[in-house]
């Protein structure tokens, strides 16, 4: 899973990126200090995996991972190349979802590229640049298709879809808000449009907000905007996350308790991103390793097996499935099996979050 962190310069993107990846990305109080995207790989925290490792006495624990791309700050005119915008926008096309960081704190020591803090305006600047970037790409595609569609009727569905998307973008409407048929969805994926990607807003707040979550009008603005397009909002404090990132697990737990927080901003971000992209995890466990695998909700057993190895999908016979909940209640895989809680599932079985699986195959 690849997530792109975007926003205006100096909203806290690189600070947040440093915190969630401990990668030490350059963070400076001036625009465009990030030119090439910093890429960080983050382990997905999952207490279920810890339990399975202990239960199986596994030699290795392999969590699922997320790749974060810290994409440089965009400004007005980015779609036309302002502030190296074209280069930055091309990086966003590579990700599966966009984390839009919005500044929701006042600090006279941190310059705002637009001089004042205004989340609604800031969001609209970024969204317009993304729309304009997609419009440029799709207009060229439409022009190209219009020249060949008369002689090749098989291109008509694509031509009509591109025409509809261009019209929406011209009206400053993002591609993700249009309705598509199943066939159109397949075509849409090949276009790799930025505005077709799901968006998660990360309201970057100061410590005061953590003490009083009701007293930040900036966060309210972000939530109001997100509600209009059915997007989700999480609140993070980049500075706090950076402090937490250098602590060990026990210290982190104590720190969060002192702050009155149930989870870190990173955990919240990962959990919400999974939900946003419709992702779930299944597990394999044994003496050698316990491992978490990420799949899209609705994936059938053979395709899940293919995540492990293409040969297992090709020679799939059956899946031996036990739910994590049943294993915890019984105390072990063997006890769950003795109670008849291990199921034999075939090719049509749709995987569930928390399934512990042993795939049987023959090639």
Secondary structure, DSSP 8 states (H G I E B T S, - for coil): -EEEEE-BTTSSHHHHHHHHH-------SSTTS--S-EEEEEE---HHHHHHHHHHT-SEEE--EEEEEE---B-TTGGGTGGGHHHHHHHHTT-SEEEEEEE----TTS--TTSS--HHHHHHHHHHHHHHHHHHHHHHHHHHHHHHTTT-GGGHHHHHHHHHHHHHHHTT--GGGS---HHHHHHHHHHT-GGGSEEEEEEE--HHHHH-TT--HHHHHHHHHHHHTT-EEEEE-HHHHHHHHTS-HHHHHHHHHHHT-SS-HHHHHHHHHHHHHTEEEEEEESSSEEEEEEEETT-BHHHHHHHH-HHHHHTEEEEEEEEHHHHHHHSSHHHHHHTT--EEE-TT-B--TTEEEEEEE--
